[in-house]
């Protein structure tokens, strides 16, 4: 068929030609000439219309995204006449408008079309911009890895250009990804880079947004002073630019920072101001957050009726706006307030609703608060119903405490990074000043060379004098340092002595408590805790009594640990034989404490469970091996039915062992043949200096 089509077009004039009136050819030529003359003008009109539409949509999509989409649809028919840049902009404004509407699937669709249409070589800015917007769509859908990949690719392209603004915006977006992952160190790094770029451009609005993000990082690290400083910078910039939503957000964030800092009166002032702004501009989706915070303040003051009112209003708004997170926190607040007012049944209903939302969202904090509230509501009436909620709360508390420890460690790393950065900046300034001084010196040396030669002898004499004084000064400083070292040793001994005494007090308290507990399981748990405390106290006791304050001989330490365990479980040495093969290694305290706890758990398990009917043998080996320190505890007892189950965390003792082994970058293997063999290879261990 493709071969026939040109033939038809050629034959048509021959059929029509006889029917043309006289002079028809002249009119046909005139019509053709007219079309050729008018076509460029029509094409120019289409191009101008498309250019005007895109210019209008550039401002329209922010406040009226639906009207912008309608305007783009009206010029779709003339896109074939558009330039490549206009077609790219047409796709870009579709994605921008859909982003304002929260339709992220459509955002991703249009920006993928841009990436399929152009290459970085053809239009690097448009290509990188499409990558960044695609990353934003992924981030909004919770696809953090895909979002980070898009942002990093966009940043690679933007870095090849000279425009600082897009480089700053992509870094700010990467900071949001790192913050969502809990990697505050990486988030802080890219936020500071973005802040430097925006400050260099003098872009106040962008600087204020980054300040708010920095405030959130400091807030998560519990550095409330710096958090408030950055939030306040965001507040002032938002007020100066008339950004009411930014003003409301900043006021709420400052209020929460003061609330977490333990200053409820200051927090209430800022939260009330935030509530007024949000209600004034109709920001219903975020009002529940502020109401919940006000409810916490009322609860802390004992005004449970006011707390109930705040939480109820927040709950209704959060449910209407489909905001499950704020809905769950408001339910927790309603449970606390009703429980304090004696409405226990209503409180339990709210706690259960919050627990259901927590499970759907995967939010451990809400789940902990809900279980803890249910435990308190049942504790006085039905201990049997309260106990499962207490156990669940304790399990969740461990995970939350671990998260807090990670954040605290991140804070220390951030502070170290900032100090290093300050030192590096100071060094750079010093180097620049030194270079300037050297340049000046080179210019003046030609004129001062004769003077230098004449004064050389005098300088040598002065230098000798200063060397003599320096020698005496160093000798005096050496004596001061020796005295300080002796005082340090004394202080360290005192510290170890006091830590040992405090641990012994804790051990005694646990022993007293165990004698008053009727539940055998609880008594056993208290005795196990007491054994762990004694294990750590033994380390500090050995350090206090030795000349070397940084390490302990592991062979001597294990002998004392074994004697303590035999006394604790009232086992005579004649019943169970313990064979040791331990190198005389002097280990650092940071290695010995987790290793001591590991040995305590393994020996306790063997002494308690391996020989239920009689005696037996336990072999303990601690030796340096290829790849690390190998610790083997072997017994010829009844063994373990499923050795692999203990490494999966089914046992609290082995869960503790696994955590301590991971801390020392170790490997744990458990086997049963019969009897039980626990083989541990610790890759990160330190000998005492």
C-alpha positions in Angstrom: 0.0 0.0 0.0 2.9 2.4 0.7 3.9 2.1 -3.0 0.4 2.9 -4.3 -0.1 6.1 -2.3 2.2 8.4 -4.3 0.7 7.1 -7.5 -2.8 8.1 -6.5 -1.6 11.6 -5.7 0.0 11.9 -9.2 -3.1 10.6 -11.1 -5.6 12.9 -9.4 -4.6 16.1 -11.4 -5.0 14.3 -14.7 -8.6 13.4 -13.9 -9.5 16.8 -12.8 -7.7 18.8 -15.4 -10.3 18.5 -18.3 -13.1 19.8 -16.0 -11.3 23.0 -15.0 -12.8 26.2 -16.5 -10.9 28.5 -18.6 -8.3 30.3 -16.5 -8.5 27.6 -13.7 -4.8 27.0 -13.7 -4.2 30.6 -13.0 -6.5 30.6 -10.0 -5.0 27.4 -8.7 -1.5 28.9 -8.9 -2.8 32.0 -7.1 -4.3 29.9 -4.3 -1.1 28.0 -3.9 0.9 31.2 -3.7 -1.5 32.6 -1.1 -1.1 29.4 1.1 2.6 29.6 0.8 2.5 33.2 1.8 0.1 32.7 4.8 1.6 29.5 6.2 4.6 31.1 7.9 2.4 33.8 9.4 0.0 31.1 10.8 2.9 29.1 12.2 4.3 32.2 13.8 0.9 32.9 15.4 0.8 29.3 16.8 4.3 29.7 18.2 3.5 33.0 19.8 0.3 31.6 21.3 2.2 28.7 22.8 4.8 31.0 24.2 2.2 33.2 25.8 0.4 30.2 27.3 3.6 28.8 28.8 4.5 32.2 30.3 1.1 32.4 31.9 1.2 28.9 33.2 4.6 29.6 34.8 2.8 31.6 37.5 -0.6 30.1 37.3 0.3 26.5 38.4 1.3 27.6 41.9 -2.1 28.9 43.0 -4.4 27.5 40.4 -3.0 24.2 39.2 -6.3 22.9 37.6 -6.6 26.1 35.5 -3.0 25.7 34.5 -3.7 22.1 33.3 -6.7 23.3 31.3 -4.6 26.0 29.6 -2.0 23.4 28.7 -4.6 21.1 27.1 -5.9 24.0 24.9 -2.5 24.3 23.2 -1.8 20.6 22.8 -3.0 20.6 19.2 -0.2 23.1 18.1 2.6 21.2 19.9 3.9 19.8 16.5 4.8 23.4 15.6 6.6 24.0 18.9 10.3 24.2 19.5 12.0 21.3 21.4 12.3 23.6 24.5 8.6 24.5 24.3 7.6 20.9 24.2 9.9 20.2 27.2 8.4 23.1 29.1 4.9 21.9 28.3 5.6 18.5 29.9 7.4 20.2 32.8 4.4 22.4 33.7 2.1 19.4 33.7 4.3 17.7 36.3 4.5 20.9 38.3 0.7 21.4 38.4 0.1 17.8 39.3 2.7 18.1 42.1 0.7 21.0 43.6 -2.4 18.7 43.4 -0.5 15.9 45.2 -1.0 13.5 42.2 2.5 12.0 42.3 1.9 9.2 39.8 1.1 11.9 37.2 4.1 13.9 38.2 6.4 10.8 37.7 4.7 10.1 34.3 5.4 13.6 32.8 8.9 13.9 34.0 9.7 10.4 32.7 8.5 11.6 29.3 10.9 14.5 29.5 13.8 12.1 30.3 12.8 9.9 27.4 12.7 12.9 25.0 16.0 14.7 25.7 19.6 13.9 26.7 21.9 15.8 29.1 23.9 16.9 26.1 20.9 18.5 24.4 19.5 20.3 27.4 21.4 19.6 30.7 19.3 21.9 32.9 16.0 20.5 31.7 17.2 17.0 32.1 18.5 17.5 35.6 15.4 19.4 36.6 13.2 16.5 35.4 15.4 14.1 37.5 15.0 16.2 40.6 11.2 16.4 40.2 11.0 12.7 39.6 13.0 12.2 42.8 10.4 14.4 44.6 7.6 12.1 43.3 9.4 9.1 44.6 10.0 10.7 48.0 6.3 11.6 48.3 5.4 8.0 47.7 7.9 6.8 50.3 10.4 5.3 47.7 13.5 6.8 49.4 16.1 4.8 47.6 14.7 5.7 44.2 14.4 9.3 45.2 18.0 9.5 46.4 19.2 7.9 43.2 17.3 10.6 41.1 18.6 13.4 43.3 22.2 12.2 43.1 22.0 11.9 39.2 20.5 15.4 39.0 23.2 16.8 41.3 25.9 15.3 39.0 24.5 17.2 36.0 23.9 20.5 38.0 27.5 20.3 39.3 28.8 20.7 35.8 27.1 24.1 35.5 27.5 27.4 37.2 24.0 28.0 38.6 24.2 27.6 42.4 20.4 27.6 43.0 19.5 24.2 41.6 22.5 22.7 43.3 21.2 24.0 46.6 17.7 22.8 46.1 18.8 19.3 45.2 21.1 19.2 48.3 18.1 20.3 50.4 16.0 17.5 48.9 18.8 14.9 49.6 18.8 16.2 53.2 15.1 15.3 53.5 15.9 11.8 52.4 18.7 11.4 54.9 16.5 12.8 57.7 13.7 10.4 56.8 16.2 7.5 57.1 17.5 8.8 60.4 21.0 9.5 59.0 21.3 12.9 60.7 25.0 13.2 60.0 24.5 13.0 56.3 21.4 15.3 56.5 23.4 17.9 58.4 26.2 17.8 55.8 24.0 18.4 52.7 21.8 21.0 54.6 24.9 23.0 55.4 26.1 22.8 51.9 22.7 24.0 50.6 22.7 26.8 53.2 26.1 28.1 52.0 25.0 28.1 48.4 21.7 30.0 49.2 23.4 32.5 51.4 25.9 33.2 48.7 23.0 33.9 46.3 21.2 36.1 48.9 18.1 34.0 48.4 16.2 34.7 51.7 13.3 32.3 51.1 15.5 29.3 50.4 17.8 30.1 53.4 14.7 30.1 55.6 13.5 26.7 54.4 17.0 25.2 55.0 17.0 26.8 58.5 13.8 25.0 59.3 15.2 21.7 58.1 18.4 22.2 60.2 16.2 23.0 63.2 14.5 19.6 62.8 17.8 17.8 62.7 19.0 19.5 65.9 15.6 18.9 67.5 15.9 15.2 66.7 19.3 15.2 68.4 17.7 17.0 71.5 19.9 20.1 71.0 16.9 22.4 71.6 18.9 25.6 71.8 20.2 25.3 68.3 16.9 24.0 67.1 15.1 27.1 68.4 17.7 29.3 66.8 17.1 27.9 63.3 13.3 27.7 63.8 13.3 31.4 64.7 15.3 32.3 61.6 12.7 30.5 59.6 9.9 32.4 61.5 11.4 35.8 60.9 12.0 35.1 57.2 8.4 33.8 56.8 6.9 36.9 58.4 9.1 39.2 56.3 7.9 37.5 53.1 4.3 37.1 54.1 4.5 33.3 54.1 1.7 32.5 56.6 2.0 28.8 56.3 5.7 29.0 57.0 5.0 31.3 60.0 2.5 28.7 61.4 5.0 25.8 60.9 7.8 27.8 62.6 5.7 28.8 65.6 4.6 25.2 66.1 8.1 23.9 65.8 9.4 26.4 68.4 6.6 25.5 70.7 7.4 21.8 70.5 11.1 22.5 71.1 10.2 24.4 74.3 7.8 21.6 75.3 10.5 18.9 74.9 12.9 21.2 76.8 10.6 21.3 79.8 9.3 24.9 79.4 5.6 24.5 79.0 4.7 28.1 79.6 6.9 29.3 76.7 5.7 26.4 74.6 2.0 27.3 75.1 2.6 30.9 73.9 4.1 29.8 70.6 1.6 26.9 70.1 -1.4 29.3 70.6 0.1 31.7 68.1 0.5 28.8 65.6 -3.1 27.7 66.2 -4.4 31.2 65.4 -2.4 31.5 62.1 -3.5 28.0 61.0 -7.2 28.7 61.7 -6.9 32.1 60.0 -5.6 30.6 56.7 -7.7 27.4 56.9 -4.8 25.0 57.4 -7.0 22.3 58.8 -4.7 19.4 57.9 -2.1 20.6 60.4 -4.2 22.0 63.2 -4.5 18.6 64.9 -0.7 18.6 65.6 -0.9 21.9 67.5 -4.0 20.9 69.4 -2.3 17.6 70.5 0.7 19.6 71.8 -1.6 21.9 73.7 -3.3 18.9 75.2 0.1 17.6 76.5 0.7 20.9 78.2 -2.7 20.8 79.9 -2.1 17.2 81.0 1.2 18.2 82.5 -0.5 20.9 84.6 -3.2 18.4 85.8 -6.0 20.2 83.9 -7.4 17.0 82.4 -10.7 18.7 81.3 -8.8 21.1 79.1 -6.5 18.3 77.8 -9.6 16.3 76.9 -11.0 19.2 74.9 -7.8 19.8 73.0 -7.3 16.1 72.2 -10.9 15.6 71.1 -10.8 18.6 68.7 -7.5 17.4 67.3 -8.8 13.8 66.9 -11.9 15.0 65.0 -9.8 17.2 62.6 -7.2 14.5 62.1 -9.8 11.9 61.2 -11.6 14.3 58.8 -8.3 15.2 57.1 -7.2 11.5 56.9 -4.2 12.1 59.1 -3.6 8.7 61.0 -0.5 9.8 62.8 -2.0 12.8 64.5 -5.2 10.8 65.0 -3.2 8.1 66.9 -1.4 10.6 69.1 -4.7 12.4 70.0 -6.2 9.0 70.9 -3.3 8.4 73.3 -4.0 11.9 74.8 -7.7 11.1 75.1 -6.9 7.8 76.9 -4.6 9.6 79.4 -7.1 12.3 80.1 -10.1 9.9 80.6 -8.0 7.7 82.8 -7.1 10.6 85.1 -10.8 11.6 85.2 -11.8 8.0 86.3 -13.3 7.0 83.0 -11.3 3.8 82.7 -13.5 2.0 80.1 -13.4 4.9 77.7 -9.7 5.3 78.2 -9.1 1.6 77.2 -11.2 2.1 74.1 -9.0 5.0 73.0 -5.8 3.1 73.8 -7.0 0.1 71.7 -7.9 2.4 68.8 -4.5 4.0 69.0 -2.8 0.6 69.1 -4.6 -0.5 65.9 -3.5 2.6 64.1 0.1 2.1 65.4 0.2 -1.4 63.9 -1.2 -0.1 60.6 1.5 2.7 60.4 4.3 0.6 62.0 4.9 3.4 64.6 6.6 1.9 67.7 6.2 5.1 69.8 2.4 5.1 69.6 2.4 1.3 70.2 4.5 1.8 73.4 2.2 4.6 74.7 -0.9 2.5 74.0 0.4 -0.6 75.7 1.7 1.4 78.7 -1.7 3.1 79.0 -3.5 -0.3 78.9 -1.2 -1.7 81.5 -1.8 1.2 83.9 -5.6 0.9 83.3 -5.6 -2.8 84.2 -2.8 -2.8 86.9 -5.1 -2.1 89.8 -8.1 -4.2 88.7 -6.7 -7.2 86.8 -2.9 -7.9 87.0 -3.3 -10.9 84.7 -4.7 -8.6 81.9 -2.1 -5.9 82.7 0.9 -8.2 82.4 0.9 -8.8 78.6 0.7 -5.1 78.0 3.6 -4.5 80.3 5.7 -7.1 78.5 4.9 -5.5 75.1 5.7 -2.1 76.4 9.1 -3.3 77.7 9.9 -4.9 74.4 9.0 -1.7 72.5 11.0 0.4 75.1 14.2 -1.5 74.3 13.9 -0.6 70.6 13.1 3.0 71.4 16.1 3.2 73.8 18.3 1.7 71.1 17.1 4.4 68.7 17.9 7.1 71.3 21.4 5.7 71.7 21.9 5.8 68.0 20.8 9.4 67.9 23.1 10.3 70.8 26.0 8.7 69.0 25.1 10.6 65.9 25.1 13.8 68.0 28.7 13.2 69.2 29.8 12.5 65.6 28.1 15.7 64.4 29.8 17.7 67.1 33.1 16.2 66.2 32.6 16.9 62.5 31.7 20.5 63.2 34.8 21.0 65.4 37.0 19.5 62.7 35.3 21.8 60.1 35.9 24.8 62.3 39.6 23.8 62.8 39.9 23.3 59.0 38.5 26.7 58.3 40.8 28.3 60.8 43.7 26.5 59.3 42.7 27.7 55.8 42.5 31.3 57.1 45.9 31.0 58.7 47.4 29.6 55.5 46.0 32.5 53.5 47.4 35.0 56.0 50.8 33.2 55.9 50.9 33.4 52.1 50.2 37.1 52.2 52.9 37.6 54.8 55.4 35.6 52.7 54.6 37.6 49.6 55.2 40.8 51.5 58.4 39.5 52.9 59.8 38.5 49.5 59.3 42.0 48.2 61.0 43.6 51.2 63.9 41.1 51.4 65.8 42.7 48.5 65.9 46.0 50.4 66.6 44.5 53.9 69.3 41.9 53.0 72.2 44.1 54.1 70.5 44.9 57.4 69.9 41.2 58.1 73.5 40.4 57.5 74.7 43.1 60.0 72.2 42.0 62.7 72.9 38.3 62.3 75.2 38.0 65.2 72.9 39.8 67.5 70.0 37.5 66.5 72.2 34.5 67.2 72.9 35.7 70.7 69.2 36.4 71.3 68.3 33.0 70.0 70.8 31.3 72.3 69.3 33.1 75.3 65.8 32.1 74.3 66.9 28.5 73.8 68.3 28.4 77.3 65.0 29.8 78.7 63.0 27.3 76.7 65.1 24.5 78.1 64.3 25.6 81.6 60.6 26.0 80.8 60.3 22.5 79.3 61.9 21.0 82.3 59.4 22.8 84.6 56.5 21.7 82.3 57.8 18.1 82.4 57.5 18.1 86.2 54.0 19.6 86.0 52.9 16.9 83.6 54.4 14.1 85.8 52.5 15.5 88.8 49.2 15.7 86.7 49.7 12.0 85.6 50.0 10.9 89.2 46.9 12.9 90.1 45.1 11.3 87.2 46.0 7.8 88.3 44.7 8.7 91.8 41.4 10.0 90.3 41.0 6.9 88.1 41.4 4.6 91.1 38.8 6.6 93.0 36.4 6.4 90.1 36.8 2.6 89.8 36.4 2.3 93.6 33.2 4.3 93.6 31.8 2.5 90.5 32.5 -0.8 92.2 30.8 0.3 95.4 27.7 1.6 93.5 27.4 -1.7 91.6 27.7 -3.6 94.8 24.9 -1.5 96.3 22.8 -2.3 93.3 23.6 -6.0 93.6 22.6 -5.9 97.3 19.3 -4.1 96.5 18.5 -6.8 93.8 19.3 -9.5 96.3 17.0 -8.0 99.0 14.3 -7.5 96.4 14.6 -11.1 95.2 14.0 -12.4 98.8 10.6 -10.5 98.9 9.4 -11.7 95.5 7.1 -14.7 95.5 7.0 -15.3 91.7 9.8 -17.8 90.9 10.3 -16.4 87.4 10.6 -12.8 88.7 13.1 -14.0 91.4 15.2 -15.8 88.8 15.2 -12.7 86.6 16.4 -10.5 89.6 19.1 -13.0 90.4 20.3 -13.0 86.8 20.4 -9.2 86.8 22.3 -9.3 90.0 24.8 -11.7 88.5 25.4 -9.4 85.5 25.9 -6.4 87.9 28.4 -8.4 89.9 30.2 -9.3 86.6 30.8 -5.6 85.9 31.6 -4.8 89.5 34.3 -7.4 89.5 36.1 -5.6 86.6 36.2 -2.3 88.5 37.3 -4.1 91.7 40.3 -5.6 89.8 41.2 -2.2 88.2 41.1 -0.4 91.5 43.6 -2.9 93.1 46.2 -2.9 90.2 48.9 -0.6 89.0 47.6 -0.8 85.4 44.3 1.0 85.3 43.4 0.4 81.7 43.3 -3.4 81.5 42.8 -6.8 83.3 44.3 -10.2 82.9 41.5 -12.3 81.4 42.7 -15.5 83.0 42.7 -14.1 86.5 39.4 -12.3 85.9 37.6 -15.5 84.7 38.8 -17.5 87.8 37.1 -14.9 90.1 34.0 -14.8 87.9 33.7 -18.6 88.1 33.9 -18.5 91.9 31.2 -15.9 92.0 28.9 -17.9 89.8 29.5 -21.1 91.8 28.6 -19.3 95.0 25.5 -17.7 93.3 24.1 -21.0 92.1 25.3 -22.9 95.2 27.3 -25.5 93.1 30.2 -27.3 94.6 33.3 -27.7 92.5 33.3 -31.5 93.1 30.0 -31.7 91.2 30.9 -29.9 88.0 34.5 -29.8 86.7 35.6 -26.6 84.9 38.6 -26.9 82.6 40.2 -23.7 81.4 42.5 -23.0 78.5 42.9 -19.2 78.6 45.8 -17.1 77.3 47.3 -14.6 79.8 46.0 -11.6 77.8 45.5 -8.2 79.4 42.4 -6.8 77.7 41.2 -3.2 77.5 38.1 -2.3 79.7 36.0 -1.6 76.6 36.6 -5.2 75.4 36.5 -6.8 78.8 33.1 -5.5 79.9 31.1 -7.1 77.0 33.3 -10.2 77.1 32.7 -10.6 80.8 28.9 -10.3 80.3 29.1 -12.9 77.5 31.1 -15.3 79.7 28.6 -14.7 82.6 25.7 -15.6 80.4 27.3 -18.7 78.9 28.5 -20.1 82.3 25.2 -19.3 84.0 23.3 -21.2 81.2 25.7 -24.2 81.5 25.6 -24.3 85.3 21.8 -23.9 85.5 20.5 -26.1 82.6 23.2 -28.4 81.3 23.3 -30.9 84.2 19.7 -31.2 85.7 20.4 -34.7 87.2 24.0 -34.8 88.1 27.6 -33.5 87.5 29.5 -33.0 84.4 32.3 -31.1 82.7 32.6 -27.6 81.3 35.6 -26.5 79.1 36.4 -22.8 78.6 38.9 -21.7 76.0 40.0 -18.1 75.3 42.8 -17.8 72.9 44.1 -15.4 70.2 43.5 -17.0 66.8 43.8 -16.0 63.2 41.2 -13.3 62.6 40.4 -12.4 66.2 39.9 -13.6 69.8 38.3 -17.1 69.9 36.0 -17.9 72.9 34.7 -21.4 73.2 32.4 -22.7 76.0 31.7 -26.4 75.8 29.8 -28.7 78.1 28.9 -32.4 78.1 25.3 -31.9 79.4 21.9 -32.6 77.9 22.4 -30.1 75.0 19.9 -27.9 73.2 17.1 -29.3 71.1 17.3 -26.6 68.5 20.6 -24.8 68.6 19.6 -22.4 65.8 16.6 -21.1 67.8 18.8 -19.4 70.4 20.7 -17.3 67.7 17.3 -16.0 66.4 16.6 -14.2 69.7 14.1 -16.7 71.3 16.1 -16.5 74.5 16.8 -13.2 76.3 20.2 -14.4 77.5 21.3 -15.3 73.9 19.7 -12.2 72.6 22.0 -10.2 75.0 25.0 -12.4 73.9 24.2 -11.8 70.2 24.1 -8.0 70.8 27.4 -8.0 72.7 29.0 -10.2 70.0 27.8 -7.8 67.3 29.2 -4.9 69.3 32.7 -6.5 69.1 32.2 -7.3 65.4 32.1 -11.0 66.2 30.6 -14.3 64.9 28.5 -16.7 67.0 27.9 -20.4 66.4 26.0 -22.8 68.6 26.0 -26.6 68.2 24.7 -29.6 70.1 26.3 -33.1 69.8 25.0 -33.9 72.6 26.2 -31.3 75.0 26.4 -27.7 73.9 29.3 -25.9 72.2 29.2 -22.1 71.8 32.0 -20.9 69.5 32.6 -17.1 69.3 35.2 -15.3 67.2 35.6 -11.6 68.3 37.2 -9.6 65.5 37.3 -6.2 67.3 39.1 -6.6 70.6 41.8 -4.4 72.2 44.7 -5.3 74.3 45.5 -2.9 77.1 48.2 -0.4 76.3 
